Amino acid sequence: MLLEPQLIVILILYLAVEAVEQFLLMLNLKHLSRHGAEMPPGFKAHVDAAILSKMRDYTVARGRFGRIEAVLSTGITILFLFGGLLNWLNNLIATRGWTPVISGVVFFMILIYTNTLLKIPFSIYSTFSLEKRFGFTNETLSLWVQDLLKSLFVNTLLAVFLLYGILWLVMALPDMWWLAGWVFILFFTIFLLYVSPYVIEPLFNKFSPIEDAALEERIKQIMSRIGLKINRVFSMDASKRTSHSNAYFTGIGHVKRIVLFDTLLSNHSDDEIITILAHEAGHWKKKHVFKMLAFSQVVALIGFYAAYRLTAGDFLTVLFRLDIPSMHAKLLLVSFIGTLVLFPLKPLWAYLSRRHEIEADNFAVQLTQMPVPMANALIKLGKDNLANLHPHPWFAALHYSHPPLTQRVQRILAAKDNGLHESVLSLKK
């Protein structure tokens, strides 16, 4: 089957994007093979040669697994969009006699369920083979199945609500749905930020107040110095699934809830935990979440308007040889093309995120005046999570939302000697 020149251009562009991803991944793995045995400055006290080798092997294993998954995903995408399966599915749904809104919801839910089904073998291998080989997995098969079913249930509810709302707006407001849809998504995102910690997250993990009252009081005191009220500090039972460590804030506004992985509590000192949380407080104080949300919403608004313009006619359905010009098929094609158009923005997005991480690191040092415990905390997190200590700069530029770990540690330790200090009063401004 011959393709139109415009469709060939889109196919070539898609293959080019995937080729860039594969090239950078290969470059990253080769870079690691050359430098993986080198001990970065400041790491020797916590990382030995055996751990360094394990870090390298884990990154290589994850990278090779990711390459296989990406190649299969590319093949399925090409077969579906360019090989006629999209037209077959579109025709199948169109002959049911459903309303455009119901047809669209069913169309997208079939794709969501199919994608979930196709990813199950990869998830099983990743969880019970790859992650287990490196000592991360504590999850049982029974728990994995429970998580899968819960995820399907929650994702179905959210997806159906979201899809029905968007498609209803498309039908009800044919000339203004792009603006109404953008507002709907914005409020939906804010709604999830509010309800997720109290409704969704407890479905998967148990949250208990931390038992160390002295640590909790110390956390509340240091956060109050910058105007942040902590209502509770919780421990999450992450260890029942994994030995990875983390911590995060939840809540909107000045009142926050802190969640610490139980693995973090067992492997880090109080000073280290304080510096990790001070880093998270830096994101709040510097309004990073708001800035990234605002930036993403500007991009989303432009995307909604572009979708409105591109779906106004039948250009896309003719180009992709669809027999029936359904709105849901057009929206899918716009989404696919949008990922290609936005790909050049990935380095910019990653760069802005890394800038925010540096600002949060600096804030934490200034607030706590404990650069050494903070550096030790990051080194331990890198060790516990088997982070790549030697990423290729090009790979990091495209994919890393945080600066490479070795750079963060060196910058923080340099603060001890360079006097990276400010008064708490200046931090409260």
ABEGO torsion letter per residue (X at the ends): XBBBAAAAAAAAAAAAAAAAAAAAAAAAAAAAAAAAABBBBGAAAABBAAAAAAAAAAAAAAAAAAAAAAAAAAAAAAAAAAAGAAAAAAAAAAAAGBBAAAAAAAAAAAAAAAAAAAAAAAAAAAAAAAAAAAGABABBAAAAAAAAAAAAAAAAAAAAAAAAAAAAAAAABAAAAAAAAAAAAAAAAAAAAAAAAAAAAAAABBBBBBABAAAAAAAAAAAAAAGBBBABBBBBBAAAABABBBBBBBEBEABBBBBBBAAAAAABBAAAAAAAAAAAAAAAAAGAAAAAAAAAAAAAAAAAAAAAAAAABAAAAAAAGBABBBAAAAAAAAAAAAAAAAAAAAAAAAAAAAAAAAAAAAAAAAAAGBAAAAAAAAAAAAAAAGBBABBBAAAAAAABABBBAAAAAAAAAAAAAAGBBBBAAAAAX
